[in-house]
């Protein structure tokens, strides 16, 4: 009997599947121990989810056999007509430009697939949402960092790079309540970036996941959809719940067919049942709720998040040695804070927070676009996912960790 060597089945993997994951995400993670109160969350608080509205929508759909049968059949790649019409009214566009997705990240992936070839150059805010690199790394892009300071973007440097011959395909940006900083891009900078996009030929991909969660007052209009260089990426996750896995794209005419084709070839369409439920929750079906229902749900959440932001900011400022500076109290679901005492080793403090005090947060180093161990004194804290009493407990534990003598350099 001939003995043969069994080949490692991993050799069957494609180049993409075998490629090492170089994205750092939010850093190494460990399962929280019993009683832990981590401050990492980017999800809505359980007490602010629209449980009654979703329950009523479910009952209404179940009580209408014809509607239920329709929702259980195949649908179209772009989404159900009622939901697309509701989105189109909010966005001020024709429904033909709307494509319903499985959340914002799915929408971003479709746009990146439609625009990027390996090695293409892209503009990415610095700091930025780090999980975006999990998808971008598949295209192995060359990054052109756009520095975001306290007063906005360093557009002068970007313009000089473009004039010198940089050829980016797209700009990825979070215009409202930026993740992680909370910054709201001023109208003048939005207008200038559109001018640059149209002149130099790149696409602005506006990932506006936190739209509607302003703490006080209005924010500038999103990047204008009358430009054929603008894509809107939105989601229902931060208001109705991420488990729905539902969002949308608004695309310029020239991108509609390519993105729709890519989408149809991947998963055909988003859950028609979930779309039918959301239609009823937001008023697109005209029965359970009237137009404006989504904004009322968001209004309740944003008011609560403003109070929770202030709670955490006050605890940090009062308890952290040397105090903190908390940037951009504008809206959204995160607090980006600067620990002023440079003698505090934030990495050591968070290690203590995890192992001794039962909490966690995200180090600043993971939000900057290049590998670095420099946190620049920054922490990102989730303020949306916990009710106030738990949020207070988590913040107090974080303060203890930052004040611990073992966290000193």
C-alpha positions in Angstrom: 0.0 0.0 0.0 1.4 3.4 -1.1 1.5 6.0 1.6 0.7 9.5 0.4 1.1 12.8 2.2 -2.1 14.5 2.8 -2.1 18.1 1.4 -3.1 21.0 3.6 -6.6 21.9 2.5 -5.8 25.6 3.1 -3.9 25.6 -0.2 -7.4 25.7 -1.8 -8.1 29.1 -0.4 -8.2 32.0 -2.9 -5.7 34.8 -2.6 -8.3 37.0 -1.0 -9.3 34.4 1.7 -5.7 33.5 2.4 -4.6 37.1 2.8 -3.6 38.1 6.3 -5.9 40.5 8.0 -3.8 43.6 8.6 -6.6 45.8 9.9 -6.1 46.6 13.6 -9.7 47.4 14.3 -10.1 48.7 17.9 -7.1 46.6 19.1 -7.0 43.3 20.8 -10.2 42.3 22.5 -10.9 40.0 25.4 -14.3 38.7 26.6 -15.5 40.9 29.5 -15.6 39.2 32.8 -18.6 38.9 35.1 -20.0 42.3 36.0 -17.8 44.2 33.5 -19.2 47.4 32.1 -17.2 48.1 28.9 -17.4 51.5 27.3 -16.7 50.4 23.7 -20.3 50.2 22.4 -21.5 51.8 19.2 -25.0 50.5 19.4 -28.3 52.0 20.6 -29.3 51.7 24.2 -31.8 48.9 24.8 -34.2 51.3 26.6 -34.3 53.5 23.5 -35.0 50.9 20.9 -38.5 51.3 19.3 -39.8 48.0 20.7 -43.4 48.9 20.7 -43.3 50.2 17.1 -41.5 47.1 15.8 -44.0 44.9 17.7 -47.0 46.7 16.2 -45.5 46.6 12.7 -44.9 42.8 13.1 -48.5 42.3 14.2 -49.8 44.4 11.3 -47.7 42.5 8.7 -48.7 39.1 10.1 -52.4 40.1 10.0 -52.3 40.9 6.3 -51.8 37.6 4.5 -51.3 39.2 1.1 -48.6 41.6 2.4 -46.9 38.8 4.3 -46.8 36.6 1.3 -45.3 39.4 -0.8 -42.7 40.0 1.8 -41.8 36.3 1.9 -41.2 36.2 -1.9 -38.1 37.3 -3.9 -37.8 41.0 -4.2 -35.6 43.3 -6.4 -32.0 44.2 -5.8 -32.6 47.9 -5.3 -35.2 47.3 -2.5 -39.0 47.5 -2.0 -40.7 50.4 -3.7 -42.4 51.8 -0.6 -39.2 52.0 1.4 -37.2 53.5 -1.5 -39.9 56.1 -2.0 -39.7 57.1 1.7 -35.9 57.3 1.6 -36.1 59.3 -1.7 -38.4 61.9 -0.1 -35.9 62.4 2.8 -32.9 62.6 0.4 -34.7 64.8 -2.1 -34.0 62.5 -5.1 -35.9 60.2 -7.5 -36.4 56.7 -6.0 -34.5 55.3 -8.9 -31.3 56.5 -7.3 -31.9 54.6 -4.0 -30.5 51.2 -3.3 -31.5 49.4 0.0 -28.5 47.6 1.6 -27.8 45.3 4.5 -26.6 48.3 6.6 -24.0 51.0 6.0 -21.0 48.7 5.9 -22.5 46.6 3.1 -23.2 49.8 1.2 -19.6 51.0 1.6 -18.4 47.6 0.4 -20.5 47.8 -2.7 -19.2 51.3 -3.5 -15.6 50.3 -2.9 -16.0 47.2 -5.1 -17.5 49.4 -7.8 -14.8 52.0 -7.8 -11.5 50.6 -6.5 -8.9 48.5 -8.2 -5.8 47.2 -6.4 -3.4 50.0 -5.6 -5.8 52.9 -6.2 -5.3 56.0 -4.2 -8.0 57.1 -1.7 -8.4 60.0 0.7 -9.2 59.0 4.2 -9.7 61.2 7.2 -7.1 61.1 9.9 -8.3 60.1 12.5 -11.1 57.9 11.1 -13.4 54.9 11.8 -10.9 52.0 11.9 -13.1 49.2 10.8 -13.3 50.7 7.4 -9.8 49.3 6.8 -11.1 45.8 7.1 -12.9 46.2 3.8 -10.4 48.6 2.2 -7.5 46.3 2.7 -9.1 43.9 0.1 -8.3 46.5 -2.5 -4.8 47.3 -1.1 -5.2 51.0 -1.7 -2.6 53.7 -1.2 -3.9 56.1 1.5 -3.8 59.8 1.3 -4.5 61.0 4.8 -6.6 64.1 5.3 -5.7 65.5 8.7 -8.6 66.5 10.8 -7.8 69.1 13.5 -9.9 70.9 16.0 -11.2 73.4 13.4 -11.5 71.0 10.5 -9.6 69.5 7.6 -6.2 70.5 6.4 -7.5 71.3 2.9 -4.4 73.3 2.0 -2.2 70.2 2.1 -4.8 68.2 0.2 -5.1 70.8 -2.5 -1.3 70.9 -2.8 -1.1 67.1 -3.1 -3.8 67.1 -5.8 -2.1 69.9 -7.7 1.2 68.0 -7.5 -0.4 65.0 -9.3 -2.2 62.8 -6.7 -5.1 60.9 -8.3 -7.4 59.6 -5.6 -10.5 57.6 -6.7 -12.5 58.6 -3.6 -12.7 60.4 -0.3 -14.2 58.5 2.6 -15.7 60.9 5.1 -18.0 60.9 8.2 -19.5 64.4 7.9 -21.9 64.5 11.0 -20.7 63.7 14.5 -17.5 62.2 13.1 -16.4 58.8 14.5 -14.3 59.1 16.6 -14.0 62.9 17.2 -17.7 64.1 17.0 -16.6 66.8 14.6 -19.2 68.3 12.2 -17.7 69.3 8.9 -18.5 73.0 8.3 -20.5 73.9 5.2 -17.7 75.8 3.6 -15.4 72.8 3.8 -18.1 70.5 2.4 -18.5 72.9 -0.5 -14.8 73.1 -1.1 -14.4 69.4 -1.1 -17.2 69.0 -3.7 -15.4 71.6 -5.9 -12.2 69.5 -5.5 -14.0 66.3 -6.3 -15.5 67.7 -9.4 -12.3 69.3 -10.6 -9.9 66.4 -9.8 -12.4 63.6 -10.5 -12.8 61.7 -7.3 -16.0 60.6 -5.5 -17.1 61.7 -2.1 -18.4 58.8 -0.1 -20.4 60.3 2.8 -20.9 57.8 5.5 -23.5 59.6 7.6 -24.5 56.8 10.0 -25.3 59.2 12.9 -27.5 61.7 11.0 -30.5 62.7 13.1 -28.6 62.4 16.4 -27.7 66.0 16.9 -27.6 67.1 20.5 -28.4 70.8 19.9 -29.5 72.6 16.8 -29.1 71.8 13.1 -26.1 70.6 11.2 -25.2 71.6 7.6 -26.8 69.7 4.7 -25.0 66.6 3.7 -22.8 66.6 0.6 -25.2 67.7 -2.3 -26.7 65.0 -4.4 -26.9 67.2 -7.4 -23.2 66.6 -7.9 -22.4 63.4 -9.8 -19.4 63.0 -7.5 -21.3 62.4 -4.3 -22.6 59.1 -2.8 -24.7 59.0 0.4 -24.3 56.0 2.7 -27.0 55.7 5.5 -28.2 53.1 8.0 -31.2 52.4 10.2 -28.8 50.7 12.7 -28.2 53.7 15.1 -31.8 54.5 15.6 -33.9 51.4 15.0 -31.3 48.7 15.8 -28.3 47.2 14.1 -29.9 43.7 14.1 -32.2 44.8 11.4 -29.2 45.0 9.0 -30.8 47.6 6.9 -29.5 50.8 5.3 -29.3 52.5 1.9 -27.2 54.2 -0.7 -28.0 57.2 -2.8 -26.0 57.0 -6.0 -25.3 59.2 -9.0 -26.8 57.9 -12.3 -23.5 56.6 -13.6 -23.0 54.4 -10.6 -26.5 52.9 -10.4 -26.2 50.1 -12.8 -22.7 48.9 -11.7 -23.5 48.9 -8.0 -26.9 47.3 -8.6 -25.3 44.5 -10.7 -22.6 43.9 -8.1 -25.3 43.7 -5.4 -27.6 41.3 -7.4 -24.6 39.0 -8.0 -23.8 38.9 -4.3 -27.0 38.4 -2.2 -29.8 39.5 -4.6 -31.6 41.7 -2.2 -32.0 42.7 1.5 -34.6 40.8 3.5 -38.0 41.8 2.2 -39.6 40.9 5.5 -37.3 43.4 7.4 -38.0 46.0 4.7 -41.7 45.5 5.1 -41.5 45.9 8.9 -39.3 49.1 8.6 -41.8 50.5 6.1 -44.5 50.3 8.8 -42.3 51.6 11.6 -41.2 54.7 9.7 -44.5 55.4 8.0 -43.7 54.3 4.5 -46.6 51.8 4.5 -49.0 54.4 5.8 -50.6 52.3 8.6 -48.8 51.8 11.8 -47.1 55.2 11.8 -47.3 58.4 9.9 -44.5 60.3 8.2 -42.2 61.6 10.8 -42.2 58.5 13.0 -38.5 57.8 12.4 -37.5 61.4 13.5 -39.5 61.1 16.7 -37.7 57.9 17.6 -34.4 59.6 16.8 -35.3 62.7 18.8 -35.9 60.6 21.9 -32.5 58.9 21.4 -30.5 62.1 20.8 -31.9 63.8 23.9 -30.9 60.8 26.0 -27.4 60.6 24.4 -26.8 64.2 25.1 -27.4 63.7 28.8 -25.2 60.6 28.8 -22.4 62.4 27.0 -22.5 65.2 29.6 -22.6 62.6 32.5 -19.4 60.9 31.2 -17.6 64.1 30.4 -18.3 65.5 33.9 -17.1 62.3 35.6 -13.9 62.2 33.6 -13.1 65.9 34.1 -13.7 65.7 37.8 -11.9 62.4 38.4 -9.0 62.0 36.0 -5.7 63.5 37.3 -4.9 66.6 35.4 -8.4 66.7 33.9 -9.5 66.1 30.3 -10.6 68.0 27.2 -13.6 66.6 25.5 -13.9 67.6 21.9 -17.0 68.4 19.9 -20.1 68.0 22.0 -22.3 67.8 18.8 -24.1 64.6 18.6 -23.8 60.9 17.8 -22.9 58.1 20.1 -19.2 58.6 21.1 -17.1 60.8 23.3 -13.5 61.6 22.1 -11.5 62.9 25.0 -8.0 64.1 25.5 -6.3 63.1 28.8 -4.2 66.1 29.6 -1.7 64.5 32.1 1.0 63.1 29.8 2.3 61.0 32.7 -0.7 58.7 32.4 0.1 55.7 30.2 -3.2 55.1 28.5 -2.4 51.6 27.3 -1.4 50.6 30.9 -4.5 52.3 32.3 -6.8 50.4 29.9 -5.0 47.1 30.8 -5.8 47.8 34.4 -9.3 48.8 33.5 -9.9 45.4 31.9 -8.1 43.2 34.5 -8.8 45.1 37.7 -11.7 47.5 37.3 -14.0 45.7 34.9 -14.4 48.2 32.1 -12.7 49.2 28.8 -12.5 51.9 26.2 -10.8 52.4 22.8 -7.2 53.8 22.6 -6.6 56.7 20.3 -3.9 54.9 18.4 -6.4 52.7 16.5 -8.2 55.7 14.9 -5.1 57.0 13.0 -4.5 55.7 9.6 -0.9 54.4 10.1 0.4 51.9 12.5 1.4 53.7 15.7 1.6 53.2 19.4 1.1 56.9 20.0 -2.4 57.5 21.5 -1.9 61.2 21.4 -3.6 61.3 24.8 -6.9 60.2 23.2 -9.6 57.8 24.2 -12.9 57.0 22.5 -15.8 56.1 24.8 -19.2 54.8 23.8 -22.0 56.6 25.5 -25.1 55.2 23.7 -25.2 51.5 24.5 -25.8 51.7 28.3 -28.5 53.1 30.5 -27.3 56.0 32.7 -26.7 54.0 35.9 -24.5 51.5 34.1 -22.8 54.2 32.1 -21.9 56.0 35.3 -20.5 52.8 36.8 -18.3 52.2 33.7 -17.1 55.8 33.7 -16.2 55.7 37.4 -14.3 52.5 36.9 -12.4 54.1 34.0 -11.5 57.1 36.1 -10.2 54.7 38.8 -8.0 53.0 36.2 -6.6 56.3 34.9 -5.9 57.5 38.4 -4.2 54.2 39.4 -0.5 54.7 40.3 0.4 51.7 38.2 -0.9 53.6 35.1 1.9 56.2 35.5 4.7 56.1 33.0 
